[in-house]
Amino acid sequence: MSDPDRLQEALALARKAADEDEVPVGAVVVHEGKVIARAHNRREQDGNPVAHAEILAIQEAARTLGSWRLVGCTLYVTLEPCPMCLAACMLSRIDRVVYGARDPKGGAQSLGYALHEDKRLNHRFPSECLEQPECGEILSAFFRKKRS
């Protein structure tokens, strides 16, 4: 499957999050061409400030592989990872991150925290935005509804 197809899988999870009144962000982890983990935001449901889609997907992927080292894995997420989530990708040795919408107010790269490229750290990986309009639109609609 292509990167846009994988982002569509993550978008389906973001829709589920919105249905559960969570900020609509979804994430999938792919290893050797297969989805090994799926998650969406659960901060409200779990009462957990770190229950971001990326963190939950990374944890599930680690359980699936039986290792904290997610070598050979790509994380697909609907929204640009925050600094915490990008750091989790680095710590888990994710090979690549692909996201569908930029987050100018909270995204690590947008804020200038390029942890994934920092030569002082022992693991670096590519992180790229594919600009999938639906990924941003679901967030805009969610927050528009919250404000009304």
Steps between C-alpha positions, in 0.01 A plus 500: 500500500608855436567771758169678419315169548660453842404855594141414404517213752617746765221740396240230567638481855485879529131482408450245776670738744266782394200271552630442855542878555878473492722729294491319163849365451569146384821304456612169354838327517608290202771233511600297194194625310249404771317717751612379842343774713205738483398772743318828537512771762360390838603782732146578616386138533812387682554821699859472380686803362737280299233281335575643157430279199872471423597394852224240516590363155870481591415311819279254311768450232759425769269240655433348157869473413605410852762774502525869574717535189265568210768466234344459157179677602327803353256708702213655304309768689235748392657798681861612532642345818554723802846513660410220743383269222794577273732423793314171555564416134868568551516297822318205342730503194215553251644509147267759352205729582238612248226743598204652321462852646738754646445632853643852518406539870610160631693304239863437585635581156278805457626630835862439399563188708659278237583220743489250216798675335702605807855373455555509877252214538577139414203433271388705203220433252301675229173669587283639224165663445290374209241779538178299493221763522258264677743465789484872571131535419390247762687698766357833385147360501549347847619826655241707313230277653658536847495880475134518391 
